Amino acid sequence: MSTLLISSEGTTLTVTLDRPAQLNAMGIDELDAIRQVFTELAETVPADRPRAVVVRSTGTRAFVAGADIAEMAAASSDSGERISRAGQAAMDSIAACPVPVIAAVDGHALGGGCELAAACDLVYATANSLFALPEVGLGLIPCFGGTYRVAARIGDGRARRMALTGERVAAATAEEWGLIDAVLPDADGLAAAVGGQALAFSRASRSALAAVKAAFALPAPLRAVAERTLFRDALAHADGQEGMAAFLSKRAPSFR
């Protein structure tokens, strides 16, 4: 769709939210488009998948200012649940995608924007970026996974504080809390860091990265059993055999 731009360079796929006039706010159309992109990636033959996905937006004022409030204001209670389901499904599709996903945040990540960042595997942000769950100020609550996915990153206490107060958290504090992984000085530094990490993923084992994501996609109580099964499969996989042989031979691995 016109507000969700898809581009590819080398082994990296970039998904760009392009609604600068609306500060990249996400309506149902954008959420459904995000879900479709990441669901299709998961269904693609592994050898044809990109090695990394970058989620970004246009403009520097806001990464994503949240959900489309005008759309929400016009919603009935039934269609309101549809908005929440669309948001949760979009974030779930990112978390379940077998390819590592990097959020490149430049500007405000508010509400749905904060939840979008939290759904990605790695979050890099410029120093001027801010993060918040401000829905309570609208008489609403986070509904794209803020009460559980943000909490999984920073703990219930801090996530509850963000959701109850709506306070805006600076990038440096967000990094300290574990909400994001790195703070870069500016957009150029952000692009370089994201590009460097995407390149590193291109050299790694596809199967191992997918297995790590599969384990973390499960609820915590189920991970112990999944971890054993996924490790068994990785050990028998050609990439696992190559990685161990390369280590023992003191050379760089050559994954398939």
Contacts in CASP RR format, 6 or more apart in sequence:
PFRMAT RR
TARGET T0000
AUTHOR 0000-0000-0000
METHOD contacts of the structure
MODEL  1
MSTLLISSEGTTLTVTLDRPAQLNAMGIDELDAIRQVFTELAETVPADRP
RAVVVRSTGTRAFVAGADIAEMAAASSDSGERISRAGQAAMDSIAACPVP
VIAAVDGHALGGGCELAAACDLVYATANSLFALPEVGLGLIPCFGGTYRV
AARIGDGRARRMALTGERVAAATAEEWGLIDAVLPDADGLAAAVGGQALA
FSRASRSALAAVKAAFALPAPLRAVAERTLFRDALAHADGQEGMAAFLSK
RAPSFR
1 29 0 8 1.000
1 30 0 8 1.000
1 33 0 8 1.000
2 18 0 8 1.000
3 17 0 8 1.000
3 18 0 8 1.000
3 19 0 8 1.000
3 29 0 8 1.000
3 30 0 8 1.000
3 33 0 8 1.000
4 15 0 8 1.000
4 16 0 8 1.000
4 17 0 8 1.000
4 18 0 8 1.000
4 30 0 8 1.000
4 33 0 8 1.000
4 34 0 8 1.000
4 37 0 8 1.000
5 14 0 8 1.000
5 15 0 8 1.000
5 16 0 8 1.000
5 18 0 8 1.000
6 13 0 8 1.000
6 14 0 8 1.000
6 15 0 8 1.000
6 16 0 8 1.000
6 37 0 8 1.000
7 13 0 8 1.000
7 14 0 8 1.000
7 16 0 8 1.000
8 14 0 8 1.000
8 50 0 8 1.000
10 202 0 8 1.000
11 50 0 8 1.000
11 51 0 8 1.000
11 52 0 8 1.000
11 198 0 8 1.000
11 201 0 8 1.000
11 202 0 8 1.000
12 50 0 8 1.000
12 51 0 8 1.000
12 52 0 8 1.000
12 53 0 8 1.000
12 54 0 8 1.000
12 195 0 8 1.000
12 198 0 8 1.000
12 202 0 8 1.000
13 41 0 8 1.000
13 50 0 8 1.000
13 52 0 8 1.000
13 53 0 8 1.000
13 54 0 8 1.000
13 99 0 8 1.000
14 53 0 8 1.000
14 54 0 8 1.000
14 55 0 8 1.000
14 56 0 8 1.000
15 34 0 8 1.000
15 37 0 8 1.000
15 53 0 8 1.000
15 54 0 8 1.000
15 55 0 8 1.000
15 56 0 8 1.000
16 56 0 8 1.000
16 57 0 8 1.000
16 58 0 8 1.000
17 24 0 8 1.000
17 26 0 8 1.000
17 30 0 8 1.000
17 55 0 8 1.000
17 56 0 8 1.000
17 57 0 8 1.000
17 58 0 8 1.000
17 64 0 8 1.000
18 24 0 8 1.000
18 57 0 8 1.000
18 58 0 8 1.000
19 25 0 8 1.000
19 30 0 8 1.000
19 58 0 8 1.000
20 57 0 8 1.000
20 58 0 8 1.000
20 59 0 8 1.000
20 61 0 8 1.000
22 65 0 8 1.000
22 68 0 8 1.000
23 61 0 8 1.000
23 62 0 8 1.000
23 64 0 8 1.000
23 65 0 8 1.000
23 66 0 8 1.000
23 108 0 8 1.000
24 57 0 8 1.000
24 58 0 8 1.000
24 59 0 8 1.000
24 62 0 8 1.000
24 63 0 8 1.000
24 64 0 8 1.000
24 65 0 8 1.000
24 66 0 8 1.000
25 64 0 8 1.000
25 65 0 8 1.000
25 66 0 8 1.000
25 67 0 8 1.000
25 68 0 8 1.000
25 69 0 8 1.000
26 34 0 8 1.000
26 64 0 8 1.000
26 66 0 8 1.000
26 67 0 8 1.000
26 68 0 8 1.000
26 87 0 8 1.000
26 90 0 8 1.000
26 112 0 8 1.000
26 113 0 8 1.000
26 116 0 8 1.000
27 67 0 8 1.000
27 68 0 8 1.000
27 71 0 8 1.000
27 83 0 8 1.000
27 86 0 8 1.000
28 68 0 8 1.000
28 71 0 8 1.000
28 82 0 8 1.000
28 83 0 8 1.000
28 86 0 8 1.000
30 68 0 8 1.000
31 83 0 8 1.000
31 86 0 8 1.000
31 87 0 8 1.000
31 89 0 8 1.000
31 90 0 8 1.000
32 86 0 8 1.000
32 90 0 8 1.000
34 90 0 8 1.000
34 93 0 8 1.000
34 94 0 8 1.000
35 86 0 8 1.000
35 87 0 8 1.000
35 89 0 8 1.000
35 90 0 8 1.000
35 92 0 8 1.000
35 93 0 8 1.000
37 93 0 8 1.000
38 53 0 8 1.000
38 90 0 8 1.000
38 93 0 8 1.000
38 94 0 8 1.000
38 96 0 8 1.000
38 97 0 8 1.000
38 101 0 8 1.000
39 93 0 8 1.000
41 49 0 8 1.000
41 50 0 8 1.000
41 53 0 8 1.000
41 97 0 8 1.000
41 98 0 8 1.000
41 99 0 8 1.000
42 93 0 8 1.000
42 96 0 8 1.000
42 97 0 8 1.000
42 98 0 8 1.000
46 98 0 8 1.000
46 206 0 8 1.000
46 207 0 8 1.000
46 210 0 8 1.000
49 98 0 8 1.000
49 99 0 8 1.000
49 206 0 8 1.000
50 99 0 8 1.000
51 99 0 8 1.000
51 100 0 8 1.000
51 198 0 8 1.000
51 201 0 8 1.000
51 202 0 8 1.000
51 204 0 8 1.000
51 206 0 8 1.000
52 99 0 8 1.000
52 100 0 8 1.000
52 101 0 8 1.000
52 102 0 8 1.000
52 197 0 8 1.000
52 198 0 8 1.000
52 201 0 8 1.000
52 202 0 8 1.000
53 97 0 8 1.000
53 99 0 8 1.000
53 100 0 8 1.000
53 101 0 8 1.000
53 102 0 8 1.000
54 101 0 8 1.000
54 102 0 8 1.000
54 103 0 8 1.000
54 104 0 8 1.000
54 194 0 8 1.000
54 195 0 8 1.000
54 198 0 8 1.000
55 94 0 8 1.000
55 101 0 8 1.000
55 102 0 8 1.000
55 103 0 8 1.000
55 104 0 8 1.000
55 116 0 8 1.000
55 120 0 8 1.000
56 63 0 8 1.000
56 103 0 8 1.000
56 104 0 8 1.000
56 106 0 8 1.000
57 63 0 8 1.000
57 64 0 8 1.000
57 106 0 8 1.000
59 106 0 8 1.000
60 106 0 8 1.000
60 107 0 8 1.000
60 187 0 8 1.000
61 107 0 8 1.000
61 108 0 8 1.000
62 107 0 8 1.000
62 108 0 8 1.000
62 109 0 8 1.000
62 110 0 8 1.000
63 103 0 8 1.000
63 105 0 8 1.000
63 106 0 8 1.000
63 107 0 8 1.000
63 108 0 8 1.000
63 109 0 8 1.000
63 113 0 8 1.000
63 116 0 8 1.000
63 117 0 8 1.000
63 125 0 8 1.000
63 129 0 8 1.000
64 109 0 8 1.000
64 110 0 8 1.000
64 111 0 8 1.000
64 112 0 8 1.000
64 113 0 8 1.000
64 116 0 8 1.000
65 108 0 8 1.000
65 110 0 8 1.000
65 113 0 8 1.000
66 110 0 8 1.000
66 111 0 8 1.000
66 112 0 8 1.000
66 113 0 8 1.000
66 114 0 8 1.000
67 83 0 8 1.000
67 87 0 8 1.000
67 111 0 8 1.000
67 112 0 8 1.000
67 143 0 8 1.000
67 144 0 8 1.000
69 138 0 8 1.000
71 83 0 8 1.000
72 80 0 8 1.000
72 83 0 8 1.000
72 140 0 8 1.000
75 82 0 8 1.000
75 83 0 8 1.000
83 143 0 8 1.000
84 143 0 8 1.000
84 144 0 8 1.000
87 112 0 8 1.000
87 115 0 8 1.000
87 143 0 8 1.000
87 144 0 8 1.000
87 145 0 8 1.000
88 143 0 8 1.000
88 144 0 8 1.000
88 145 0 8 1.000
90 116 0 8 1.000
90 119 0 8 1.000
90 144 0 8 1.000
91 115 0 8 1.000
91 116 0 8 1.000
91 118 0 8 1.000
91 119 0 8 1.000
91 144 0 8 1.000
91 145 0 8 1.000
91 149 0 8 1.000
92 119 0 8 1.000
94 101 0 8 1.000
94 116 0 8 1.000
94 119 0 8 1.000
94 120 0 8 1.000
95 119 0 8 1.000
95 149 0 8 1.000
95 213 0 8 1.000
95 216 0 8 1.000
95 217 0 8 1.000
96 213 0 8 1.000
96 217 0 8 1.000
97 213 0 8 1.000
98 209 0 8 1.000
98 210 0 8 1.000
98 213 0 8 1.000
98 214 0 8 1.000
99 209 0 8 1.000
99 210 0 8 1.000
99 213 0 8 1.000
100 121 0 8 1.000
100 122 0 8 1.000
100 201 0 8 1.000
100 209 0 8 1.000
100 213 0 8 1.000
101 119 0 8 1.000
101 120 0 8 1.000
101 121 0 8 1.000
101 122 0 8 1.000
102 120 0 8 1.000
102 121 0 8 1.000
102 122 0 8 1.000
102 123 0 8 1.000
102 124 0 8 1.000
102 194 0 8 1.000
102 197 0 8 1.000
102 198 0 8 1.000
103 116 0 8 1.000
103 117 0 8 1.000
103 120 0 8 1.000
103 122 0 8 1.000
103 123 0 8 1.000
103 124 0 8 1.000
103 125 0 8 1.000
104 124 0 8 1.000
104 125 0 8 1.000
104 190 0 8 1.000
104 191 0 8 1.000
104 194 0 8 1.000
105 117 0 8 1.000
105 123 0 8 1.000
105 124 0 8 1.000
105 125 0 8 1.000
105 126 0 8 1.000
105 129 0 8 1.000
105 180 0 8 1.000
105 190 0 8 1.000
106 125 0 8 1.000
106 126 0 8 1.000
106 128 0 8 1.000
106 129 0 8 1.000
106 187 0 8 1.000
106 190 0 8 1.000
107 125 0 8 1.000
107 126 0 8 1.000
107 128 0 8 1.000
107 129 0 8 1.000
107 130 0 8 1.000
108 129 0 8 1.000
108 130 0 8 1.000
108 132 0 8 1.000
108 168 0 8 1.000
109 116 0 8 1.000
109 117 0 8 1.000
109 125 0 8 1.000
109 129 0 8 1.000
109 130 0 8 1.000
109 131 0 8 1.000
109 132 0 8 1.000
110 130 0 8 1.000
110 131 0 8 1.000
110 132 0 8 1.000
110 133 0 8 1.000
110 134 0 8 1.000
110 168 0 8 1.000
111 132 0 8 1.000
111 133 0 8 1.000
111 134 0 8 1.000
111 135 0 8 1.000
111 142 0 8 1.000
111 144 0 8 1.000
111 146 0 8 1.000
112 142 0 8 1.000
112 144 0 8 1.000
114 131 0 8 1.000
114 132 0 8 1.000
114 133 0 8 1.000
114 146 0 8 1.000
114 150 0 8 1.000
114 162 0 8 1.000
114 179 0 8 1.000
115 133 0 8 1.000
115 142 0 8 1.000
115 144 0 8 1.000
115 145 0 8 1.000
115 146 0 8 1.000
115 149 0 8 1.000
115 150 0 8 1.000
116 144 0 8 1.000
117 123 0 8 1.000
117 125 0 8 1.000
117 131 0 8 1.000
117 179 0 8 1.000
117 180 0 8 1.000
118 145 0 8 1.000
118 146 0 8 1.000
118 149 0 8 1.000
118 150 0 8 1.000
118 152 0 8 1.000
118 153 0 8 1.000
118 179 0 8 1.000
119 145 0 8 1.000
119 149 0 8 1.000
121 213 0 8 1.000
122 181 0 8 1.000
122 182 0 8 1.000
122 197 0 8 1.000
123 179 0 8 1.000
123 180 0 8 1.000
123 181 0 8 1.000
123 182 0 8 1.000
124 180 0 8 1.000
124 181 0 8 1.000
124 182 0 8 1.000
124 183 0 8 1.000
124 184 0 8 1.000
124 190 0 8 1.000
124 193 0 8 1.000
124 194 0 8 1.000
124 197 0 8 1.000
125 131 0 8 1.000
125 171 0 8 1.000
125 174 0 8 1.000
125 175 0 8 1.000
125 180 0 8 1.000
125 182 0 8 1.000
125 183 0 8 1.000
125 184 0 8 1.000
125 190 0 8 1.000
126 171 0 8 1.000
126 183 0 8 1.000
126 184 0 8 1.000
126 185 0 8 1.000
126 186 0 8 1.000
126 187 0 8 1.000
126 189 0 8 1.000
126 190 0 8 1.000
127 171 0 8 1.000
127 172 0 8 1.000
127 183 0 8 1.000
127 184 0 8 1.000
127 185 0 8 1.000
127 186 0 8 1.000
128 171 0 8 1.000
129 171 0 8 1.000
129 174 0 8 1.000
129 183 0 8 1.000
130 168 0 8 1.000
130 169 0 8 1.000
130 170 0 8 1.000
130 171 0 8 1.000
131 162 0 8 1.000
131 168 0 8 1.000
131 169 0 8 1.000
131 171 0 8 1.000
131 174 0 8 1.000
131 179 0 8 1.000
131 180 0 8 1.000
132 162 0 8 1.000
132 166 0 8 1.000
132 167 0 8 1.000
132 168 0 8 1.000
132 169 0 8 1.000
133 142 0 8 1.000
133 146 0 8 1.000
133 150 0 8 1.000
133 159 0 8 1.000
133 162 0 8 1.000
133 163 0 8 1.000
133 166 0 8 1.000
134 166 0 8 1.000
134 168 0 8 1.000
135 141 0 8 1.000
135 142 0 8 1.000
135 143 0 8 1.000
135 163 0 8 1.000
135 166 0 8 1.000
136 163 0 8 1.000
136 164 0 8 1.000
136 165 0 8 1.000
136 166 0 8 1.000
137 166 0 8 1.000
141 147 0 8 1.000
141 163 0 8 1.000
142 150 0 8 1.000
142 163 0 8 1.000
146 159 0 8 1.000
146 163 0 8 1.000
147 159 0 8 1.000
147 163 0 8 1.000
150 159 0 8 1.000
150 162 0 8 1.000
150 163 0 8 1.000
150 179 0 8 1.000
151 157 0 8 1.000
151 159 0 8 1.000
151 160 0 8 1.000
153 159 0 8 1.000
153 177 0 8 1.000
153 178 0 8 1.000
153 179 0 8 1.000
154 162 0 8 1.000
154 177 0 8 1.000
154 178 0 8 1.000
154 179 0 8 1.000
158 177 0 8 1.000
161 167 0 8 1.000
162 169 0 8 1.000
169 177 0 8 1.000
169 179 0 8 1.000
171 180 0 8 1.000
171 183 0 8 1.000
172 183 0 8 1.000
174 180 0 8 1.000
174 183 0 8 1.000
175 181 0 8 1.000
175 182 0 8 1.000
175 183 0 8 1.000
182 193 0 8 1.000
184 190 0 8 1.000
184 192 0 8 1.000
184 193 0 8 1.000
201 209 0 8 1.000
203 255 0 8 1.000
204 255 0 8 1.000
205 239 0 8 1.000
205 240 0 8 1.000
205 243 0 8 1.000
205 253 0 8 1.000
205 255 0 8 1.000
206 239 0 8 1.000
206 255 0 8 1.000
206 256 0 8 1.000
207 234 0 8 1.000
207 237 0 8 1.000
207 239 0 8 1.000
207 240 0 8 1.000
208 234 0 8 1.000
208 239 0 8 1.000
208 240 0 8 1.000
211 230 0 8 1.000
211 231 0 8 1.000
211 233 0 8 1.000
211 234 0 8 1.000
214 226 0 8 1.000
214 230 0 8 1.000
215 223 0 8 1.000
215 226 0 8 1.000
215 227 0 8 1.000
215 230 0 8 1.000
216 223 0 8 1.000
218 226 0 8 1.000
234 240 0 8 1.000
238 256 0 8 1.000
239 253 0 8 1.000
239 255 0 8 1.000
239 256 0 8 1.000
242 253 0 8 1.000
242 254 0 8 1.000
242 255 0 8 1.000
242 256 0 8 1.000
243 253 0 8 1.000
243 255 0 8 1.000
245 253 0 8 1.000
246 252 0 8 1.000
246 253 0 8 1.000
246 254 0 8 1.000
247 253 0 8 1.000
END
